[in-house]
C-alpha cells in the first residue's frame, strides 16, 4: 500500500529510477527518520538533509550544508513553520530556510537547494536533478 505524502515536487507518484527531471535514489526506510526531525543521507559526494515533518504529514529534502559557514548541519536543525511556510533553522546560526523554496527566511541573500521526496511502501526516495548530457 502506498503512503500518501505531501511533496515539494509534482512527481509525488511512485518514483521511477529516472524520469525527465530527476534521478531517484533510495535514501532510507521511513522508520529511520525521527518524527519532526531530520537525518543526513549521502548521495555520491553530496550530503542531503532529509526531514519528516510529521505534524504536517510532509517530507522534505535539502542540502545539508548551511551556506553561512559551510557547516554540514542542517539535518540537525529544528523544523517548524513561519506563516504556514515549513522551515528549518540551522542549529549553529539560527538562520531559517524555507523547506519548499530554499530561500532564507531570516532576511539574508542566500538560499539552500531543495529536492523532491517520495515515500512508497515505507521507502523514502529523493530526486536528484537528472544529468542532461
PASENU-41265 format. One line per 8 residues: number of its first residue (from 1); their letters; for each residue x negated, y negated, z of N, C-alpha, C. Coordinates in Angstrom, 1 decimal. Atoms other than C-alpha are relative to their C-alpha. Example, Ala and Ser with C-alpha at 12.3 -4.5 7.8 and 13.67 -1.06 7.14 Angstrom:
1) AS) -0.9/1.2/0.0/-12.3/4.5/7.8/-0.9/-1.2/0.0 ~ 0.9/1.1/0.0/-13.7/1.1/7.1/0.8/-1.1/0.8 $
//
This chain:
1) XXXXXXXX) -0.8/1.2/0.0/0.0/0.0/0.0/-0.9/-1.2/0.0 ~ 0.8/1.2/0.1/-1.4/-3.4/-1.0/0.4/-0.9/1.2 ~ -0.2/1.0/-1.0/-1.8/-6.0/1.7/0.3/-1.3/-0.7 ~ -0.3/1.3/0.6/-0.3/-9.4/0.9/-0.8/-1.1/0.7 ~ 0.8/1.1/-0.6/-2.7/-12.3/1.4/0.2/-1.2/-0.8 ~ 0.1/1.2/0.7/-2.7/-15.9/0.5/-1.5/-0.1/-0.4 ~ 1.3/0.0/0.7/-5.7/-16.7/-1.6/-0.3/-1.3/-0.6 ~ 0.3/1.3/0.6/-7.6/-19.7/-2.9/-0.1/0.2/-1.5 $
9) XXXXXXXX) 0.2/-0.3/1.5/-7.6/-18.1/-6.4/1.3/0.4/-0.6 ~ -1.2/-0.5/0.7/-4.8/-17.5/-8.9/-0.2/1.5/-0.2 ~ 0.3/-1.4/0.2/-6.4/-14.0/-9.0/0.3/0.8/1.3 ~ -0.3/-0.6/-1.2/-4.6/-12.6/-6.0/0.5/1.5/-0.1 ~ -0.4/-1.4/0.2/-3.7/-9.3/-7.5/-1.2/0.9/0.2 ~ 1.1/-1.0/-0.2/-5.8/-6.1/-7.3/-1.2/-0.4/-0.9 ~ 1.2/0.5/0.8/-9.3/-7.2/-8.4/-0.5/1.1/-0.9 ~ 0.7/-0.9/0.8/-11.0/-5.6/-11.3/-1.5/-0.2/0.2 $
17) XXXXXXXX) 1.4/0.2/-0.2/-14.7/-5.1/-11.5/-0.5/-1.3/-0.5 ~ 0.4/1.3/0.6/-15.0/-8.1/-13.8/1.3/-0.5/-0.7 ~ -1.0/0.6/0.8/-12.5/-10.5/-15.3/-0.6/-1.2/-0.7 ~ 0.6/1.1/0.8/-12.9/-13.6/-17.4/-0.7/-1.0/0.9 ~ 0.6/1.0/-0.9/-13.8/-15.8/-14.4/-0.9/0.5/1.0 ~ 0.7/-0.5/-1.2/-15.2/-13.6/-11.7/-0.4/1.4/-0.1 ~ 0.5/-1.4/-0.2/-17.2/-10.5/-10.9/0.4/0.2/1.5 ~ -0.5/-0.3/-1.4/-15.5/-9.0/-7.8/-0.9/1.1/0.6 $
25) XXXXXXXX) 0.8/-1.0/-0.7/-17.6/-7.2/-5.3/0.7/0.4/1.4 ~ -0.5/-0.5/-1.3/-16.6/-5.1/-2.2/-0.8/-0.6/1.1 ~ 0.7/0.7/-1.1/-17.5/-7.2/0.8/0.0/0.9/1.3 ~ -0.1/-0.7/-1.3/-16.3/-5.1/3.8/1.5/0.5/0.1 ~ -1.3/-0.4/-0.3/-13.3/-3.4/5.3/0.7/-1.2/0.8 ~ -0.6/1.1/-0.7/-10.7/-5.9/6.7/-0.2/0.0/1.5 ~ 0.2/-0.2/-1.5/-11.2/-4.5/10.2/-1.3/-0.5/0.4 ~ 1.3/0.4/-0.4/-14.8/-5.6/10.1/-0.1/-1.5/0.3 $
33) XXXXXXXX) 0.0/1.4/-0.1/-13.8/-9.3/10.2/0.8/-0.3/1.2 ~ -0.8/0.3/-1.2/-12.7/-10.7/13.6/1.2/-0.9/-0.4 ~ -1.2/0.9/0.2/-9.2/-12.3/13.8/-0.5/-1.4/0.3 ~ 0.3/1.5/-0.1/-9.5/-16.1/13.3/-1.5/-0.2/0.2 ~ 1.5/0.2/-0.1/-13.3/-15.8/12.8/-0.6/0.4/-1.3 ~ 0.7/-0.2/1.3/-15.9/-15.1/10.2/-1.2/1.0/0.2 ~ 1.2/-0.8/0.1/-18.8/-12.8/9.2/-0.8/-0.4/-1.2 ~ 0.8/0.3/1.1/-21.7/-13.2/6.9/-0.2/1.3/-0.9 $
41) XXXXXXXX) 0.1/-1.1/1.0/-21.8/-11.0/3.7/-1.1/-0.4/-0.9 ~ 1.0/0.3/0.9/-24.8/-10.7/1.5/0.4/0.6/-1.4 ~ -0.2/-0.5/1.4/-24.4/-10.5/-2.3/-1.2/-0.4/-0.8 ~ 1.3/0.2/0.7/-27.7/-10.2/-4.2/-0.8/-0.9/1.0 ~ 0.8/0.9/-0.8/-29.6/-13.2/-2.8/0.8/-1.0/0.8 ~ -0.9/1.0/-0.6/-26.6/-15.2/-1.7/0.6/0.5/1.4 ~ -0.8/-0.3/-1.2/-25.1/-15.3/1.8/1.3/-0.7/-0.1 ~ -1.4/0.5/0.2/-21.3/-15.7/1.8/0.6/0.1/1.4 $
49) XXXXXXXX) -0.8/0.0/-1.3/-19.2/-16.7/4.9/1.4/0.5/-0.4 ~ -1.4/-0.6/0.3/-16.0/-14.6/4.9/0.8/-0.2/1.3 ~ -0.8/0.4/-1.2/-13.2/-15.8/7.2/1.4/0.7/-0.1 ~ -1.4/-0.5/-0.1/-9.9/-14.1/8.3/0.7/-0.9/0.9 ~ -0.8/1.0/-0.7/-7.6/-16.9/9.3/1.3/0.6/0.3 ~ -1.2/-0.8/-0.3/-5.0/-14.6/10.9/1.2/-0.9/0.4 ~ -1.1/0.9/-0.4/-3.0/-17.5/12.4/0.8/-0.5/-1.2 ~ -0.6/0.5/1.2/-2.3/-18.5/8.8/0.3/1.2/-1.0 $
57) XXXXXXXX) -0.2/-1.1/0.9/-2.3/-15.0/7.2/-0.8/-0.2/-1.2 ~ 0.8/0.3/1.2/-5.1/-16.1/4.9/-1.5/0.5/0.1 ~ 1.4/-0.3/0.1/-8.6/-15.1/3.8/-0.8/-1.0/-0.8 ~ 0.8/1.0/0.7/-11.4/-17.5/2.7/-1.4/0.5/-0.1 ~ 1.5/-0.3/0.1/-15.0/-17.2/1.5/-0.7/-1.3/-0.5 ~ 0.8/1.2/0.4/-17.6/-20.0/1.2/-1.5/0.4/0.1 ~ 1.4/-0.2/-0.2/-21.3/-20.3/1.0/-0.3/0.0/1.5 ~ 0.3/0.0/-1.4/-22.9/-19.6/4.4/-0.9/-1.2/0.4 $
65) XXXXXXXX) 1.0/1.0/-0.3/-25.4/-22.4/4.2/0.7/-1.4/0.3 ~ -0.5/1.3/-0.3/-24.4/-25.7/5.9/-0.9/-1.0/-0.8 ~ 0.8/0.9/0.8/-25.6/-28.5/3.5/-0.8/-1.0/0.7 ~ 0.7/1.1/-0.7/-26.8/-30.8/6.2/-1.5/0.3/0.3 ~ 1.4/-0.4/-0.3/-29.9/-29.0/7.5/-0.4/1.3/-0.6 ~ 0.3/-1.2/0.8/-29.8/-26.0/5.2/-0.1/1.3/0.9 ~ 0.0/-1.1/-0.9/-29.0/-23.6/8.1/1.1/1.0/-0.4 ~ -1.0/-1.0/0.3/-27.2/-20.3/7.4/0.9/0.2/1.2 $
73) XXXXXXXX) -0.7/0.0/-1.3/-24.5/-20.8/10.0/1.5/-0.1/-0.1 ~ -1.5/0.2/0.1/-21.0/-21.4/8.6/0.8/1.2/0.4 ~ -0.8/-1.2/-0.4/-19.9/-17.8/9.2/0.3/0.0/1.5 ~ -0.2/0.1/-1.5/-20.3/-18.6/12.9/0.8/-1.2/0.5 ~ -0.7/1.2/-0.3/-18.3/-21.8/12.7/1.4/0.3/0.5 ~ -1.4/-0.1/-0.4/-14.9/-22.4/14.2/0.9/-0.3/-1.1 ~ -1.0/0.3/1.0/-11.9/-22.3/11.9/1.2/-0.6/0.6 ~ -1.2/0.6/-0.5/-8.8/-24.4/12.3/0.7/-0.7/-1.2 $
81) XXXXXXXX) -0.7/0.7/1.0/-6.5/-26.8/10.4/-0.1/-1.5/0.3 ~ 0.0/1.4/-0.1/-6.6/-30.5/9.8/1.0/-0.5/-1.0 ~ -1.1/0.4/0.9/-3.3/-31.9/8.4/0.4/1.1/-0.9 ~ -0.4/-1.3/0.7/-2.4/-28.3/7.4/-1.1/0.4/-1.0 ~ 1.2/-0.5/0.9/-5.8/-28.0/5.5/-0.8/0.9/0.8 ~ 0.9/-0.9/-0.7/-7.7/-24.9/6.6/-1.4/-0.5/-0.1 ~ 1.3/0.6/0.0/-11.2/-25.9/7.6/-0.9/0.9/0.9 ~ 1.1/-0.6/-0.8/-14.5/-24.6/9.1/-0.9/-1.1/0.5 $
89) XXXXXXXX) 0.9/1.0/-0.6/-16.7/-26.6/11.5/-1.4/0.7/0.2 ~ 1.4/-0.5/-0.2/-20.5/-26.0/11.4/-0.2/0.1/1.5 ~ 0.2/-0.2/-1.4/-21.5/-24.6/14.8/-1.1/-0.9/0.5 ~ 1.1/0.9/-0.5/-24.6/-26.9/14.9/0.3/-1.5/-0.2 ~ -0.2/1.4/0.3/-23.5/-30.2/13.4/1.4/-0.5/0.2 ~ -1.4/0.3/-0.1/-19.7/-30.1/13.8/0.6/-0.6/-1.2 ~ -0.6/0.5/1.3/-19.2/-31.3/10.2/1.0/1.1/-0.4 ~ -1.0/-0.9/0.4/-16.0/-29.8/8.9/0.2/0.0/-1.5 $
97) XXXXXXXX) -0.1/-0.1/1.4/-15.3/-28.5/5.4/1.3/0.7/-0.3 ~ -1.2/-0.7/0.4/-12.1/-27.5/3.6/-0.3/1.4/-0.5 ~ 0.2/-1.4/0.5/-11.8/-23.7/3.1/0.6/0.2/-1.3 ~ -0.6/-0.1/1.3/-9.8/-24.4/0.0/-0.9/-0.6/-1.1 ~ 0.7/0.7/1.0/-11.8/-27.0/-1.9/-1.5/-0.1/0.3 ~ 1.4/0.1/-0.4/-15.1/-27.0/0.0/-0.5/-1.5/0.3 ~ 0.3/1.4/-0.3/-15.0/-30.8/0.4/-0.3/-0.3/1.5 ~ 0.3/0.3/-1.4/-16.5/-32.3/3.6/1.2/-0.9/0.5 $
105) XXXXXXXX) -1.1/0.8/-0.6/-13.6/-33.5/5.8/-0.5/-1.0/1.0 ~ 0.5/0.9/-1.0/-15.9/-35.4/8.1/-0.5/-1.3/-0.6 ~ 0.3/1.3/0.7/-16.4/-38.2/5.5/-1.4/0.0/-0.7 ~ 1.3/0.0/0.7/-19.8/-37.1/4.2/0.2/0.3/-1.5 ~ 0.0/-0.2/1.4/-20.6/-36.9/0.5/-0.6/1.3/-0.4 ~ 0.5/-1.3/0.3/-21.4/-33.2/0.5/1.1/0.9/-0.1 ~ -1.1/-1.0/0.1/-19.4/-30.1/-0.2/-0.7/1.4/0.0 ~ 0.5/-1.4/0.0/-19.7/-26.3/0.0/0.7/0.7/-1.1 $
113) XXXXXXXX) -0.6/-0.8/1.0/-18.9/-23.7/-2.6/1.0/1.0/0.6 ~ -1.0/-1.0/-0.5/-15.8/-21.6/-2.1/0.2/1.1/-1.1 ~ -0.2/-1.2/0.9/-14.9/-18.2/-3.6/1.3/0.6/0.3 ~ -1.2/-0.6/-0.2/-11.7/-16.4/-4.2/-0.2/1.4/0.8 ~ 0.0/-1.3/-0.8/-10.8/-13.4/-1.9/1.2/0.7/-0.3 ~ -1.2/-0.9/0.1/-8.5/-10.5/-2.4/-0.2/1.2/0.9 ~ 0.0/-1.1/-0.9/-7.6/-7.8/0.1/0.9/1.0/-0.6 ~ -0.8/-1.1/0.6/-6.4/-4.5/-1.3/-0.2/1.3/0.8 $
121) XXXXXXXX) 0.1/-1.2/-0.8/-5.6/-1.5/0.9/-1.1/-0.1/1.1 ~ 0.9/0.1/-1.1/-7.7/-2.8/3.8/-1.5/-0.3/-0.5 ~ 1.3/0.2/0.5/-10.7/-3.5/1.5/-0.1/-1.5/-0.5 ~ 0.2/1.4/0.3/-12.0/-7.1/1.1/-0.9/-0.2/-1.2 ~ 0.8/0.3/1.2/-13.3/-8.3/-2.3/-0.2/-1.5/-0.1 ~ 0.3/1.4/0.3/-14.9/-11.6/-3.1/-0.4/-0.2/-1.5 ~ 0.2/0.3/1.4/-15.0/-13.1/-6.6/-1.2/-1.0/-0.1 ~ 1.1/0.9/0.4/-18.3/-14.5/-7.8/0.1/-0.4/-1.4 $
129) XXXXX) -0.1/0.4/1.4/-18.5/-16.6/-10.9/-0.6/1.0/-1.0 ~ 0.5/-1.0/1.0/-18.9/-14.3/-13.9/-1.1/-0.7/-0.8 ~ 1.0/0.5/0.9/-22.0/-14.8/-16.0/0.6/-0.1/-1.4 ~ -0.6/0.3/1.4/-21.0/-16.3/-19.3/-1.1/0.0/-1.0 ~ 1.1/-0.1/0.9/-24.1/-15.2/-21.2/0.4/0.6/-1.3 $
//
